[in-house]
């Protein structure tokens, strides 16, 4: 009762003093697993257990393999002072079908799309000045009307309210979204930003708003004005702002800008939205991949989310932080995801610098989409792009993975995503690029892909790889090839982590010999929970496919990939006189994969007096050698190189 009173007082004060705010509904909920019962008016006391949302039931004892319907319940006090405001109930995601009830009244449903956010206007449904009962049914049954399809996917089927839940309270007009489209002019490093504001109220034809944009690091104001805009044919309000000189977003220098948009009515703020964005351009030119105009060849790795037996898909911030930290420590520049991710993970990648390909979960099956599944795919595209449009880390959208004959079914989905976002590359991921050749769907896109498992999943002779790459090069024409997967899965292929390491070295070495290969993504970072796992059971059912275990603890292959992905090689170390207290070193910048310019890197060593010495390295281009003297170095000669952000690159 004390907690409810505190919430009531807080919300009452909030209504009087703040025009727009998010109120978290994370925390303690009642829960019951029952596919037959109707608990839309509440879970009987004898059937309820207490859980903490975000939550998945598939890491709970006795429910590890449960597929079906479960119920969540929470009571919320809505103050009388909120009447007349806009209350919108938000869910970060619910896997995969959700139906929402308030006080026994059906609010709405979200079906077939278990990885994207959704919301409902509950302003006219809640009872003001009293308690309201929120009930949600969530169903993770394998389904013909869902992507991923039936049991044809290689990751967890975790059901639940596994991402944040909150209420957004504002006045009207209220903001649906603000999309920011930054354009980087490579000739003079100036930036132009286009904004698209969409309101929930479709009848509003004209809106007055204010915009404030800052450079995040310095706080420098880039734009600050108030103006009026008219609703356009696409339902949005558009405007453009010139920024002058800007700092591009790069995986080594993830420079960010912030925005705050406020909607005004008689100069009073009715709603507001804020976020961040970055100026970057990823494009292909001939057989090169260009980042902000610079030819790059990038090392990458994929993370399979939801793999901790403790949390499952309800990953806390500390787990997400560990994922990004591990990638940066491994010299990783790019990743991909088989399904839309938690917004918090993408924000970390914005801030620390990891390029991302995000995909809808169309994995291997079906080859042809039914009309209903086409609608589901388009819904997922809509919701993925809408939710994650502003993330500078996302540079590519993926439409399917390892689906062999889906060219016709892809056409309306491709048209859909390209109509929503004209600034990013779009592709499909294929695992038979080497055998389908001219017929492979990936050739219809600017950046052809290949999930390359020569010697394991794709034929048992790994030494056939060079000839296959030569054949693909002749087929794809004047385009680069992106290796979207390689790796070694145990126990499907025996040999342990030693085989994984050997396999990794061979394959990546072959890629470096072919200059049209613009990068690779190793599969994968972690041993991962999956409903088709070959070993373990319950919440510990996994595929042993990672360079770390499911708790992100490194294996020997982790350190091998870290070394392979290093952009710096140490060529020479020798005495420089002064009784061996000075040493001369020579380093060389990688000119294969990875291939990118080094800027703002630092060399660190310990002096004989125990103090830390830091030398700023000059700007170095791929293939360039650099020599320097480390004076009065400690007797163990230990030194290491850091990239911007103080992430380890290599050392001695």
C-alpha positions as CSV (number, residue, x, y, z in Angstrom):
1,X,0.0,0.0,0.0
2,X,2.9,2.4,0.7
3,X,4.4,1.8,-2.7
4,X,1.0,2.6,-4.4
5,X,0.7,5.8,-2.4
6,X,4.1,6.9,-3.4
7,X,3.3,6.2,-7.0
8,X,0.0,8.1,-6.8
9,X,1.7,11.2,-5.2
10,X,4.5,11.1,-7.8
11,X,2.2,10.9,-10.7
12,X,0.0,13.7,-9.3
13,X,3.0,16.0,-9.0
14,X,4.2,15.0,-12.4
15,X,0.9,16.0,-14.0
16,X,1.1,19.5,-12.6
17,X,4.7,20.2,-13.5
18,X,5.8,18.2,-16.6
19,X,4.4,18.3,-20.1
20,X,5.7,14.9,-21.2
21,X,7.3,12.0,-19.3
22,X,7.9,8.3,-19.4
23,X,6.8,6.3,-16.4
24,X,8.4,2.9,-16.1
25,X,6.2,-0.1,-15.5
26,X,9.2,-2.4,-15.1
27,X,9.5,-4.3,-11.8
28,X,7.2,-6.6,-9.9
29,X,4.3,-8.2,-11.9
30,X,2.1,-11.2,-11.2
31,X,2.5,-14.1,-13.6
32,X,0.9,-17.4,-14.6
33,X,1.5,-20.0,-17.3
34,X,-1.8,-21.3,-18.6
35,X,-2.7,-21.8,-22.3
36,X,-6.4,-22.5,-21.6
37,X,-7.5,-20.0,-18.9
38,X,-8.8,-16.5,-19.5
39,X,-7.1,-14.2,-17.1
40,X,-8.0,-11.0,-18.9
41,X,-9.6,-9.7,-15.7
42,X,-6.8,-10.9,-13.4
43,X,-4.9,-13.9,-12.3
44,X,-6.4,-15.8,-9.4
45,X,-4.4,-15.4,-6.3
46,X,-3.7,-19.1,-6.0
47,X,-2.3,-19.2,-9.5
48,X,-0.1,-16.2,-9.5
49,X,3.6,-16.0,-8.9
50,X,5.8,-12.8,-8.7
51,X,8.3,-12.0,-11.5
52,X,10.3,-9.1,-12.4
53,X,9.6,-7.5,-15.8
54,X,11.5,-7.5,-18.2
55,X,11.0,-11.2,-18.0
56,X,11.0,-14.4,-20.0
57,X,9.5,-17.6,-18.6
58,X,11.9,-19.9,-20.5
59,X,14.7,-19.5,-17.9
60,X,12.3,-20.4,-15.0
61,X,12.5,-23.8,-13.4
62,X,9.8,-26.0,-14.9
63,X,9.1,-23.7,-17.8
64,X,12.4,-23.9,-19.7
65,X,10.8,-25.7,-22.7
66,X,7.3,-24.2,-22.3
67,X,5.6,-22.9,-25.5
68,X,2.1,-21.5,-25.2
69,X,0.3,-18.7,-23.5
70,X,1.2,-17.0,-20.3
71,X,-0.3,-14.1,-18.4
72,X,1.1,-11.0,-16.8
73,X,-0.7,-8.6,-14.4
74,X,0.1,-5.3,-12.7
75,X,-2.2,-2.8,-10.9
76,X,-1.6,0.9,-11.7
77,X,-3.0,3.9,-9.9
78,X,-3.9,6.7,-12.4
79,X,-4.3,10.1,-10.7
80,X,-7.4,12.1,-11.3
81,X,-5.2,15.0,-12.5
82,X,-4.2,13.0,-15.5
83,X,-7.6,13.2,-17.0
84,X,-7.5,15.0,-20.3
85,X,-3.9,14.1,-21.0
86,X,-2.7,11.6,-23.6
87,X,-1.6,8.3,-22.0
88,X,0.2,5.8,-24.2
89,X,1.1,2.3,-23.0
90,X,4.4,1.1,-24.6
91,X,6.0,-2.3,-24.8
92,X,9.6,-2.7,-26.0
93,X,8.7,-6.1,-27.3
94,X,6.7,-9.2,-26.4
95,X,7.5,-12.6,-28.0
96,X,5.6,-13.2,-30.1
97,X,1.8,-12.6,-29.8
98,X,0.5,-10.2,-27.2
99,X,-3.1,-9.2,-26.2
100,X,-3.5,-6.3,-23.8
101,X,-6.4,-5.7,-21.4
102,X,-7.2,-2.9,-18.9
103,X,-9.9,-3.6,-16.3
104,X,-11.0,-6.6,-18.4
105,X,-11.4,-4.5,-21.5
106,X,-9.4,-5.5,-24.6
107,X,-7.0,-2.6,-25.5
108,X,-5.4,-4.2,-28.5
109,X,-3.1,-6.8,-29.8
110,X,0.3,-7.2,-31.4
111,X,0.9,-10.5,-33.3
112,X,3.5,-12.1,-35.5
113,X,6.2,-9.7,-34.6
114,X,8.0,-10.6,-31.4
115,X,11.1,-8.3,-31.6
116,X,9.7,-4.9,-32.3
117,X,8.0,-2.3,-30.1
118,X,4.3,-1.4,-30.0
119,X,2.0,0.9,-28.1
120,X,-1.7,1.7,-27.5
121,X,-3.5,4.9,-26.5
122,X,-5.2,4.1,-23.2
123,X,-6.4,7.6,-22.4
124,X,-10.1,6.7,-22.8
125,X,-9.8,3.3,-21.3
126,X,-8.2,3.8,-17.9
127,X,-10.2,5.0,-14.8
128,X,-8.8,8.2,-13.3
129,X,-8.3,8.6,-9.6
130,X,-8.4,4.9,-8.9
131,X,-6.6,1.6,-9.5
132,X,-6.4,0.0,-12.9
133,X,-5.7,-3.6,-13.6
134,X,-3.3,-4.2,-16.6
135,X,-3.3,-7.8,-17.9
136,X,-1.3,-9.0,-20.9
137,X,-1.4,-12.5,-22.5
138,X,1.8,-13.5,-24.3
139,X,2.1,-16.5,-26.6
140,X,5.3,-18.0,-27.9
141,X,3.8,-21.0,-29.7
142,X,5.6,-22.1,-32.9
143,X,3.4,-20.7,-35.7
144,X,2.8,-20.6,-39.4
145,X,1.8,-16.9,-39.0
146,X,5.1,-15.6,-37.5
147,X,8.6,-14.8,-38.5
148,X,10.6,-16.7,-37.4
149,X,8.6,-19.5,-39.1
150,X,7.4,-22.6,-37.1
151,X,10.6,-24.1,-35.5
152,X,12.8,-23.1,-38.5
153,X,15.1,-20.9,-36.6
154,X,18.4,-21.3,-34.7
155,X,18.0,-19.3,-31.5
156,X,15.8,-19.2,-28.4
157,X,12.1,-19.0,-28.5
158,X,11.9,-17.1,-25.2
159,X,8.4,-15.9,-24.5
160,X,7.4,-13.0,-22.3
161,X,7.5,-9.3,-21.7
162,X,11.3,-9.3,-22.1
163,X,11.9,-5.6,-22.8
164,X,10.8,-2.4,-21.1
165,X,7.2,-1.5,-20.4
166,X,6.2,2.1,-19.8
167,X,3.5,4.7,-20.0
168,X,4.2,8.0,-21.9
169,X,2.1,10.8,-20.6
170,X,1.7,14.1,-22.6
171,X,-0.8,16.6,-23.8
172,X,-2.1,16.8,-27.4
173,X,-0.8,17.0,-30.1
174,X,1.4,14.0,-29.2
175,X,4.5,12.8,-31.0
176,X,4.5,9.4,-32.7
177,X,8.2,9.6,-33.8
178,X,10.9,12.0,-35.0
179,X,13.1,10.6,-37.7
180,X,16.5,12.3,-38.3
181,X,18.3,12.0,-41.7
182,X,21.8,13.4,-41.6
183,X,23.6,13.9,-44.9
184,X,27.4,14.3,-44.8
185,X,29.0,16.3,-47.6
186,X,32.4,14.6,-48.1
187,X,33.9,17.5,-50.1
188,X,33.9,20.0,-47.3
189,X,32.7,18.0,-44.2
190,X,29.5,20.0,-43.8
191,X,26.2,18.4,-42.7
192,X,22.6,18.8,-43.6
193,X,19.9,17.3,-41.4
194,X,16.3,16.5,-42.5
195,X,13.7,16.0,-39.8
196,X,10.4,14.2,-40.1
197,X,7.9,14.6,-37.3
198,X,4.8,12.3,-37.1
199,X,2.0,12.9,-34.7
200,X,-0.6,10.4,-33.4
201,X,-3.3,12.9,-34.2
202,X,-3.9,12.5,-38.0
203,X,-6.3,15.4,-38.1
204,X,-3.6,18.0,-37.2
205,X,-2.7,19.9,-40.4
206,X,-0.3,22.4,-39.0
207,X,2.1,22.3,-36.1
208,X,4.3,24.7,-34.2
209,X,7.5,23.2,-32.8
210,X,10.9,24.0,-31.4
211,X,14.2,22.3,-32.2
212,X,17.4,22.2,-30.3
213,X,20.5,20.3,-31.6
214,X,23.8,20.1,-29.9
215,X,27.2,18.5,-30.5
216,X,27.1,15.8,-27.8
217,X,30.7,16.0,-26.6
218,X,31.1,19.7,-26.4
219,X,27.5,20.8,-26.0
220,X,27.9,23.3,-28.9
221,X,24.5,24.4,-30.2
222,X,24.1,23.4,-33.9
223,X,20.5,24.5,-34.3
224,X,18.0,26.3,-32.1
225,X,14.8,27.7,-33.5
226,X,11.0,27.6,-33.4
227,X,8.8,27.4,-36.5
228,X,5.6,26.2,-38.0
229,X,5.2,23.3,-40.5
230,X,2.3,22.0,-42.6
231,X,1.4,18.3,-42.8
232,X,2.6,16.7,-46.0
233,X,1.1,13.9,-48.1
234,X,3.0,11.2,-46.2
235,X,1.4,12.3,-42.9
236,X,4.6,13.9,-41.6
237,X,5.9,17.4,-40.9
238,X,9.3,18.0,-42.5
239,X,12.1,20.6,-42.2
240,X,15.8,20.8,-42.9
241,X,18.6,22.4,-41.0
242,X,22.1,23.3,-42.2
243,X,24.9,22.4,-39.7
244,X,28.0,23.7,-41.3
245,X,31.2,21.8,-40.4
246,X,30.5,18.5,-38.6
247,X,32.5,15.5,-37.3
248,X,31.6,12.3,-39.0
249,X,30.5,9.2,-37.1
250,X,33.1,6.4,-37.4
251,X,33.6,3.1,-35.5
252,X,36.8,4.6,-34.0
253,X,35.4,8.0,-33.5
254,X,31.7,7.7,-32.9
255,X,30.8,11.4,-32.9
256,X,27.2,12.1,-31.9
257,X,24.8,15.0,-32.0
258,X,21.6,15.3,-29.9
259,X,18.2,16.7,-30.7
260,X,15.1,17.8,-28.7
261,X,11.9,18.5,-30.5
262,X,9.0,20.1,-28.6
263,X,5.5,20.4,-30.0
264,X,3.8,23.7,-29.0
265,X,0.2,24.8,-28.6
266,X,-0.2,28.5,-27.6
267,X,3.5,28.4,-26.7
268,X,2.9,25.6,-24.2
269,X,4.8,22.3,-24.7
270,X,2.3,19.4,-25.4
271,X,4.9,16.7,-26.0
272,X,8.6,16.3,-26.6
273,X,11.1,13.8,-28.1
274,X,14.8,13.6,-27.9
275,X,17.6,11.4,-29.2
276,X,20.9,11.3,-30.9
277,X,22.3,10.8,-34.4
278,X,25.5,10.9,-36.4
279,X,26.8,11.8,-39.8
280,X,28.1,8.8,-41.7
281,X,27.9,7.3,-45.1
282,X,28.4,3.7,-46.1
283,X,28.3,2.9,-49.8
284,X,29.9,0.7,-52.4
285,X,32.0,1.9,-55.3
286,X,33.2,-0.7,-57.7
287,X,34.7,-3.5,-55.7
288,X,35.2,-1.3,-52.6
289,X,33.2,-0.6,-49.5
290,X,33.5,3.1,-48.5
291,X,32.9,4.5,-45.0
292,X,32.7,8.3,-45.2
293,X,34.6,8.1,-48.5
294,X,37.4,5.9,-47.1
295,X,37.9,2.4,-48.6
296,X,37.6,-0.1,-45.7
297,X,37.8,-3.8,-45.2
298,X,36.3,-4.7,-41.8
299,X,36.5,-7.5,-39.3
300,X,33.3,-8.4,-37.5
301,X,31.5,-10.8,-35.2
302,X,27.9,-11.7,-34.5
303,X,26.3,-11.8,-31.0
304,X,23.4,-14.2,-30.4
305,X,21.2,-12.4,-27.8
306,X,19.3,-14.1,-25.1
307,X,22.0,-16.7,-24.3
308,X,22.6,-16.2,-20.6
309,X,20.8,-18.9,-18.7
310,X,20.2,-16.4,-15.9
311,X,18.4,-13.8,-18.0
312,X,17.5,-15.3,-21.4
313,X,16.1,-12.6,-23.7
314,X,15.4,-10.2,-20.8
315,X,19.0,-9.0,-20.8
316,X,19.9,-6.3,-18.2
317,X,22.1,-3.4,-19.1
318,X,25.2,-4.9,-17.6
319,X,25.0,-7.9,-20.0
320,X,24.5,-5.6,-23.0
321,X,27.4,-3.5,-21.9
322,X,29.6,-6.6,-21.6
323,X,28.7,-7.6,-25.2
324,X,29.8,-4.3,-26.7
325,X,32.9,-4.2,-24.5
326,X,34.0,-7.6,-25.7
327,X,33.5,-6.6,-29.3
328,X,35.6,-3.5,-28.9
329,X,38.3,-5.4,-27.1
330,X,38.4,-7.8,-30.1
331,X,39.1,-5.1,-32.6
332,X,35.6,-5.6,-34.1
333,X,34.2,-3.0,-36.4
334,X,30.9,-4.5,-37.7
335,X,28.2,-6.9,-36.6
336,X,24.9,-8.3,-37.7
337,X,21.8,-9.5,-36.0
338,X,19.2,-12.1,-37.2
339,X,16.4,-10.2,-35.6
340,X,15.7,-6.6,-34.3
341,X,17.5,-5.9,-31.1
342,X,17.0,-4.0,-27.8
343,X,17.2,-0.3,-28.4
344,X,19.6,0.0,-25.5
345,X,22.1,-2.3,-27.2
346,X,22.0,-0.3,-30.4
347,X,22.5,2.9,-28.4
348,X,25.7,1.4,-26.8
349,X,26.9,0.6,-30.4
350,X,26.1,4.2,-31.4
351,X,28.2,5.5,-28.5
352,X,31.2,3.2,-28.8
353,X,31.3,2.6,-32.5
354,X,30.1,-0.7,-34.0
355,X,28.6,-0.8,-37.5
356,X,25.4,-2.9,-37.6
357,X,23.3,-4.9,-40.1
358,X,19.9,-5.4,-38.5
359,X,17.5,-8.0,-40.0
360,X,14.0,-9.2,-39.9
361,X,13.9,-12.9,-38.6
362,X,13.2,-14.7,-41.9
363,X,15.6,-17.6,-41.5
364,X,15.8,-20.5,-44.0
365,X,12.0,-21.1,-44.2
366,X,9.6,-20.7,-45.9
367,X,11.0,-20.2,-49.5
368,X,7.8,-18.5,-50.5
369,X,5.7,-16.2,-48.2
370,X,1.9,-16.5,-48.1
371,X,-0.1,-13.3,-48.3
372,X,-0.5,-13.4,-44.5
373,X,3.3,-13.8,-44.0
374,X,4.0,-11.1,-46.5
375,X,1.9,-8.8,-44.4
376,X,3.8,-9.9,-41.3
377,X,7.2,-9.3,-43.0
378,X,6.1,-5.8,-44.0
379,X,4.8,-5.1,-40.5
380,X,8.2,-6.2,-39.1
381,X,10.0,-4.0,-41.6
382,X,7.8,-1.0,-40.7
383,X,8.3,-1.4,-37.0
384,X,12.1,-2.1,-37.2
385,X,12.8,0.9,-39.3
386,X,10.5,3.2,-37.4
387,X,12.0,2.2,-34.1
388,X,15.7,2.2,-35.1
389,X,15.9,4.8,-37.9
390,X,18.0,7.3,-36.0
391,X,20.8,4.9,-34.9
392,X,24.0,5.8,-36.8
393,X,25.4,2.4,-36.0
394,X,22.9,0.8,-38.4
395,X,24.3,1.0,-41.9
396,X,22.5,-2.0,-43.5
397,X,19.1,-3.6,-43.3
398,X,18.8,-7.4,-44.0
399,X,15.6,-9.0,-45.4
400,X,16.3,-12.7,-45.1
401,X,19.0,-15.2,-44.1
402,X,19.7,-18.5,-46.0
403,X,16.4,-18.6,-47.8
404,X,17.2,-20.1,-51.2
405,X,14.4,-19.3,-53.6
406,X,12.6,-16.3,-52.2
407,X,13.3,-13.7,-55.0
408,X,9.6,-13.1,-55.8
409,X,8.5,-12.9,-52.2
410,X,11.3,-10.4,-51.4
411,X,10.1,-7.9,-54.0
412,X,7.3,-6.2,-52.0
413,X,9.4,-6.3,-48.8
414,X,12.3,-4.6,-50.6
415,X,10.1,-2.0,-52.1
416,X,8.7,-1.4,-48.6
417,X,12.0,-0.9,-46.8
418,X,13.5,1.2,-49.6
419,X,10.5,3.5,-49.4
420,X,11.0,3.9,-45.7
421,X,14.8,4.5,-45.7
422,X,16.7,5.6,-48.8
423,X,20.0,6.2,-46.9
424,X,21.1,2.7,-46.0
425,X,22.2,-0.4,-47.9
426,X,19.7,-3.3,-48.2
427,X,20.7,-6.9,-48.7
428,X,19.8,-10.5,-48.3
429,X,22.1,-13.1,-46.8
430,X,22.8,-16.2,-48.8
431,X,24.6,-19.4,-47.9
432,X,24.7,-20.9,-51.5
433,X,26.2,-18.0,-53.3
434,X,29.0,-20.4,-54.5
435,X,26.5,-22.9,-56.1
436,X,23.5,-20.9,-57.1
437,X,25.8,-18.3,-58.8
438,X,23.8,-16.4,-61.4
439,X,20.5,-17.5,-59.7
440,X,21.3,-16.5,-56.2
441,X,19.0,-13.7,-54.8
442,X,21.9,-11.8,-53.3
443,X,23.1,-10.7,-56.8
444,X,20.1,-8.5,-57.0
445,X,21.6,-6.2,-54.4
446,X,24.5,-3.7,-54.3
447,X,26.4,-5.7,-51.7
448,X,26.4,-9.5,-52.4
449,X,26.8,-11.7,-49.3
450,X,27.9,-15.2,-48.5
451,X,27.6,-17.3,-45.3
452,X,30.8,-19.2,-46.0
453,X,31.2,-22.6,-44.3
454,X,33.4,-24.4,-46.8
455,X,34.7,-27.5,-45.0
456,X,31.9,-27.8,-42.5
457,X,28.2,-27.0,-43.4
458,X,29.1,-26.3,-47.0
459,X,31.1,-29.3,-48.2
460,X,33.8,-31.1,-46.3
461,X,36.8,-29.9,-48.3
462,X,37.9,-26.5,-47.0
463,X,40.7,-26.3,-49.6
464,X,38.0,-25.8,-52.2
465,X,37.6,-22.2,-50.9
466,X,40.1,-20.4,-53.1
467,X,38.5,-21.7,-56.3
468,X,35.0,-20.9,-55.0
469,X,36.0,-17.3,-54.3
470,X,37.5,-16.9,-57.8
471,X,34.2,-18.2,-59.3
472,X,32.1,-15.8,-57.2
473,X,34.4,-12.9,-58.1
474,X,33.7,-13.5,-61.8
475,X,30.0,-13.7,-61.2
476,X,29.3,-10.6,-59.0
477,X,31.0,-8.2,-61.4
478,X,32.2,-4.8,-60.3
479,X,31.0,-5.2,-56.7
480,X,32.4,-6.2,-53.4
481,X,31.5,-9.4,-51.5
482,X,30.6,-9.4,-47.8
483,X,31.3,-12.6,-45.9
484,X,28.3,-12.5,-43.5
485,X,29.2,-15.7,-41.6
486,X,32.0,-18.2,-41.1
487,X,32.8,-20.4,-38.1
488,X,32.9,-23.9,-36.6
489,X,30.1,-25.4,-34.6
490,X,30.6,-28.1,-32.0
491,X,29.6,-30.9,-31.6
492,X,28.4,-31.0,-35.2
493,X,32.0,-30.8,-36.2
494,X,34.5,-32.3,-33.8
495,X,37.9,-31.0,-32.8
496,X,37.1,-28.5,-30.1
497,X,38.2,-24.9,-29.8
498,X,41.6,-25.9,-31.4
499,X,39.8,-26.8,-34.6
500,X,37.8,-23.5,-34.4
501,X,41.0,-21.6,-34.2
502,X,42.7,-23.4,-37.1
503,X,39.5,-23.1,-39.2
504,X,39.4,-19.4,-38.4
505,X,43.0,-18.7,-39.4
506,X,42.7,-20.6,-42.7
507,X,39.4,-19.0,-43.9
508,X,40.3,-15.4,-42.9
509,X,43.7,-15.7,-44.5
510,X,42.1,-16.7,-47.8
511,X,39.8,-13.6,-47.6
512,X,42.8,-11.3,-47.2
513,X,44.1,-12.6,-50.5
514,X,41.0,-11.4,-52.4
515,X,40.7,-7.7,-52.5
516,X,37.1,-7.7,-53.5
517,X,36.1,-9.1,-50.1
518,X,35.2,-6.1,-48.0
519,X,34.9,-7.8,-44.7
520,X,33.7,-10.7,-42.7
521,X,31.5,-11.4,-39.7
522,X,32.6,-14.3,-37.5
523,X,29.9,-16.5,-36.2
524,X,29.8,-16.1,-33.4
525,X,30.8,-14.2,-30.2
526,X,29.1,-16.6,-27.8
527,X,27.9,-20.2,-27.3
528,X,24.2,-19.5,-27.6
529,X,20.9,-20.8,-26.2
530,X,18.8,-22.1,-29.0
531,X,15.7,-24.3,-29.3
532,X,17.5,-26.5,-31.8
533,X,20.7,-26.9,-29.7
534,X,22.7,-30.1,-30.0
535,X,23.7,-30.2,-26.3
536,X,22.4,-29.4,-22.9
537,X,18.8,-29.2,-21.9
538,X,16.3,-26.7,-20.5
539,X,17.6,-23.2,-20.3
540,X,21.2,-24.6,-20.9
541,X,20.4,-26.0,-24.3
542,X,23.0,-24.5,-26.6
543,X,25.1,-24.6,-29.7
544,X,28.8,-24.5,-29.0
545,X,29.6,-22.0,-31.8
546,X,31.3,-19.1,-29.9
547,X,34.7,-17.7,-29.2
548,X,33.3,-17.2,-25.7
549,X,31.0,-19.4,-23.6
550,X,27.4,-18.4,-23.0
551,X,28.5,-16.2,-20.1
552,X,30.9,-14.4,-22.4
553,X,34.1,-15.9,-20.9
554,X,36.8,-16.1,-23.6
555,X,38.2,-19.3,-25.1
556,X,41.6,-19.4,-26.8
557,X,39.9,-18.7,-30.2
558,X,38.8,-15.4,-28.8
559,X,42.4,-14.2,-28.5
560,X,43.3,-15.6,-31.9
561,X,40.5,-13.6,-33.5
562,X,41.5,-10.5,-31.5
563,X,45.0,-10.8,-33.0
564,X,43.7,-11.4,-36.5
565,X,41.4,-8.4,-36.3
566,X,44.1,-6.1,-35.1
567,X,44.9,-3.2,-37.5
568,X,48.5,-3.0,-36.2
569,X,51.3,-5.6,-36.5
570,X,54.5,-5.3,-34.4
571,X,57.4,-5.7,-36.8
572,X,60.6,-5.0,-34.9
573,X,61.8,-4.4,-31.3
574,X,65.5,-3.7,-30.6
575,X,67.7,-1.9,-28.1
576,X,68.3,1.8,-28.8
577,X,71.2,2.3,-26.4
578,X,71.2,3.8,-22.9
579,X,72.0,0.4,-21.3
580,X,68.9,-1.2,-22.9
581,X,66.6,1.3,-21.2
582,X,65.5,2.7,-24.6
583,X,64.1,0.5,-27.3
584,X,63.2,1.2,-30.9
585,X,60.1,-0.4,-32.2
586,X,58.5,-0.6,-35.7
587,X,54.8,-1.2,-36.3
588,X,52.9,-1.6,-39.5
589,X,49.3,-0.9,-40.3
590,X,47.3,-3.8,-41.8
591,X,46.7,-3.5,-45.6
592,X,44.4,-6.5,-46.0
593,X,41.6,-7.2,-43.6
594,X,41.4,-5.1,-41.5
595,X,42.0,-2.1,-43.8
596,X,41.3,1.4,-42.5
597,X,43.2,4.6,-41.5
598,X,44.4,4.8,-37.9
599,X,43.8,8.1,-36.3
600,X,44.1,9.1,-32.6
601,X,45.7,5.9,-31.6
602,X,48.0,5.8,-28.5
603,X,51.0,3.8,-27.5
604,X,51.3,3.1,-23.8
605,X,54.3,1.8,-21.8
606,X,55.7,1.8,-18.2
607,X,58.9,3.7,-17.4
608,X,61.5,2.4,-15.0
609,X,60.1,4.7,-12.2
610,X,56.7,3.0,-12.6
611,X,55.0,5.9,-14.3
612,X,52.8,5.4,-17.3
613,X,54.0,7.0,-20.6
614,X,51.6,7.7,-23.4
615,X,52.7,8.5,-27.0
616,X,50.1,9.8,-29.5
617,X,50.6,8.0,-32.8
618,X,50.4,10.0,-36.0
619,X,47.7,9.4,-38.6
620,X,48.7,6.2,-40.3
621,X,47.3,4.7,-43.6
622,X,47.0,1.0,-44.4
623,X,50.4,-0.5,-45.3
624,X,52.3,2.3,-43.6
625,X,55.2,1.5,-41.2
626,X,56.0,3.7,-38.2
627,X,59.1,3.6,-35.9
628,X,59.7,5.3,-32.6
629,X,61.9,5.1,-29.5
630,X,60.4,4.2,-26.1
631,X,62.7,5.9,-23.7
632,X,63.5,4.7,-20.2
633,X,61.2,1.7,-20.5
634,X,60.8,-0.7,-17.6
635,X,62.9,-3.9,-17.8
636,X,60.0,-6.1,-19.0
637,X,59.7,-4.0,-22.2
638,X,55.9,-4.3,-22.0
639,X,53.9,-1.9,-24.2
640,X,50.5,-1.8,-25.9
641,X,48.5,0.2,-28.4
642,X,45.1,1.6,-27.7
643,X,42.4,2.8,-30.2
644,X,40.2,5.8,-29.4
645,X,38.2,5.1,-26.2
646,X,41.2,3.3,-24.8
647,X,40.3,-0.1,-26.2
648,X,43.2,-2.6,-26.5
649,X,44.5,-3.2,-30.0
650,X,47.7,-5.2,-29.6
651,X,50.7,-5.4,-27.3
652,X,54.1,-6.9,-26.5
